[in-house]
Amino acid sequence: MSQELKGKVAIVTGASRGIGKALAATAAGLGANLVIGARNSGPLQEAASELAKKYKVEVLAVACDVTKLEDLENLVNKAKEKFARIDILINNAGVSSQYPFQDQPLEDFERLAHTNYLGYVRLIRLVINDMIKNKSGAIINMVSGSTLCDPLPRNFIVYSSLKVGLRAFSKGLFWELRDHGIKVTSILPGVTDTDLTGKLKEITGDTSRLMTTEAIENAVRFALTVPQNVCPLEIAVINQQTPWTAPVIPFKQQHPGK
């Protein structure tokens, strides 16, 4: 195990499975202690035990719904009570919604905004002053490869437009914080073989077209281990035959929630 982040503390959201769990493992593999958050306590505790045993680091699991400000505050407070510092924030929690706009349920809009945008911005706001005080820190935001498309992919315009906003916010945040020794990196992944995409049959039927989480892990590892005076501002990791390159996703497909 590498020790490049030994003594550091990383918060990772959406960490009970999929990309989030893989990124928590990436940070732990570099020697960082972890505070991992997700909505479902059972799988989260299992992930914590697994990561602690495999990487020999301390792992604190905190049930957290990133749409709720009080949960985000509790996550940060528990992290500081346990470790007294927060060095790394990996914002990964996310939800997807694929509909032609005229068919998209109205309640989807608030859920997407609070999870995929406000959850990120609020959590950064809660940790940033400690990073400024320490004159160091790394913030990694999981954005989306769909933001590279113009126009945005069909069926994804609400989801993707919020990710466009997050991408713009992350760039601006870097310029505001760079003089404090804080790095801000956006990861723009293509369609990845996870539970989030598993039910999009017309997209994921041929799994050879999908990325595994390994490419995203490698991108985050790079971002966390470059020299102190270097900040990878954005890293786009796109599967070679992404369906977004058209950019057309068929209208008729099964929604992940069904």
N, C-alpha and C positions, 0 to 999 in steps of 0.2 A: 504494500500500500504506500502510495506517495504521501509525504508529510508537508506538502507545500502550503496547506491551509491549517496545519496543526495549531490549536489554540483559538481558531476562528469559530464563529457561531453563524450558522446559516438557517434562515427561515425559508421553508418551501411550502407553498400552498398547493392544494389539489394533489397531495403526495401519497394518497393511499393506493394508487394504481397508475398504470399507463405512464405517460411522459413525466408526470410529477414524481412518481416513485423512482423512475429511472434517474431523474435529475438529483433527487435526494441521495441516491446511491453514488452519483458522480461526485457530489460535494463530500460525502462521507469517505469515498475512496481517496480523496485528497487530504483527508485527516480532519475535516471540520466536524464539530459537534452540530447536532441538528435539532431544530424545532419544526415539526411537521404538522400541517393542518389539513383537514378535510371534513366534510359534513358527517360522514358515517364513522362513528367511533370504533366499531368492531374491526373493520378492515384497516383502519388507521393504526390501531394498537398492534395488530398483526404485523403491519409494515414496520412499525417502530422496533418491535422485538427482532424481526428479521435483519434489519439494517444494523442494529446495535451488535448483534451476535456476529454478523459477517465482517463488519468493518472495525469493530472494537472501539467505537466512539459512543458518546452519550447521545441519546435520542429522546427528546420530549415530545409526546404526542398530545395535541390540543385540538379537540373537536371545534370546528370553525366553519360557519357559513359566511363566506366573504361578502354576501349581500347585506349583512347585518353589521353596523358600525360597532355595536357592543361586543360582537364576537371578535372583530379585528382588534379592538382595544384589549380584550382578554388575551388574545394570542400574543400580542406584544408584551403585555404585562407579565404573563407567565414566562416568556422567554427571558425577560430582564431579571425576574425573581430567581430563575434557575441559573442563568449564566452571567448576569450583570452586564451583558453587552450584546450587540447585534452587528455583525460585520457584513453579512451578505443577505440579500433578499432576492429570492427567486419567485416571482409572481407567475404562477402557472395555472391556477384554477380557472376553469372556463366551461361554458356551455355552448352548444351549437343549436341552430334552428334553421331548417331548410324548407322554405315555402316560396312560391310565387307571392309577391308582396300583397296582392289583393286577397290572398287566402290566409295570410299569416295572422294567427290569433293576436289580438291586441295585448293580451297579458305577456306575450313574448317580449315585447319591446322593453318593458321595465326590467324583466328578468335578465335579458341580455346586457342592458346598460349597467345594471348594478353588479353583475358578475364580471363581465369582460372589460369594463372600463372603470367604473367608480370603485370597485373592489381593489383594483390595482392602485389607483391614485390615492385612495384613502390610506391604504396600508403603507405606501411610500411616505405619505405625510406623517404617519405615526412613528416611523423609524428614522426619518431623515435628520432630525435634530441631534440624535445620538451620534449618527455618522459624522455630522458636521463637527460636533464636539471632539470626536476622535480623529478628525481630519483624514478619514479614510472610509472606504466602503465600496461595495459593489451591488448594483441593482440590475437584475436581469428580468426583462419583461418578455413573456411569450406572446408574440403578436400573431401574424399569420402570413403565409405566402400569398394568400388571396389579395393582400394589399398591393402586390406588384402588378395586378391586372387593371387595365383601364379599357373598357368599363369593368366594374366589379362583376364577379361571376353571378350568373342567374341563380335565383333562389337564395343567395347569400348576401343580399345587398344591405340588410340591416346589420347582420353579424359583421360583415366585412367593413362597413362604414364606421362602426365603432372601433374596429381594429385599426382603421386608418387614423382615427382620432388618437388612439393610444400610441401609434407609431409617431405621430407628430408631437404629442406630449413628451414622449421619451427623448426625442431629439432636443426639444427645447430644454428639458430638464438637465440634460448633459451640459449644455452651455451655461446654465445657471450654477451648476454644482461643481464644475471641473476645477475651479480654484480652491475648492475645499478637499481635493484629493479623492473625490467620489466618482466612480465610473458608472455609466448607465449604458446598458447594451440591450438592443432589441433582437430577438431571434425570430426569423420569419420562416417557419417550417412549411413544407408542402404536406400533402395528405399522408398521414402516418397510420400505420396499422395498430390502432388502439380500439378500445370499446366505443369511443366517441364516433368513429367512422365505420364501425363494424356492420351497421345495419344499412348503410348506403350501398345497396347491392349493385346498382348500375355504375358506381364509382369503384367499389372495392372488390368486385367479383374476381378480378384478376389481381391477386395479391403481389404478383411480380412488379406491378406498377406502383406499389406502395413503398414508402420508407419504413424501416424499423426505427425504434427510438435511438439506436446507436449513433446515427448521424447527428442528432440533436444533442446527445450526451457529449459527443466530441466537440461540438460548437461551444457548448457551455464550459467544458473543461478548458478550451482555448481561452475563452473570455476571462476565466478566473485565474489563469496562470501566466498571462502575458506580463511583461515588465511593468512596474508601477507607473511609469510615464507613458503608457500605451493604453488606449481604450478602443476596443472594437465597437464602433457605434452601432452597426447593424450587421447581422450575419444571416444571409438568406440560404437556407438549406432546402433545396427543391428536388423532389423525386424526378427522375429523368423524363418520365412520361406523364407528368401531372395532368389531370383532366382540366386544370385551370388554364392551360396554355391556349385553349380555343378562343376566348374563355367561355365555354358553355357547359353547364351541368343540366342534364335532362330535367324537365319539369316534373315528370311522373316518376317518383321514387318514394320509397318508404321512409317516413320520418323516424328519426332515432327513438322518439318517445313512444312510438306505437308498437 
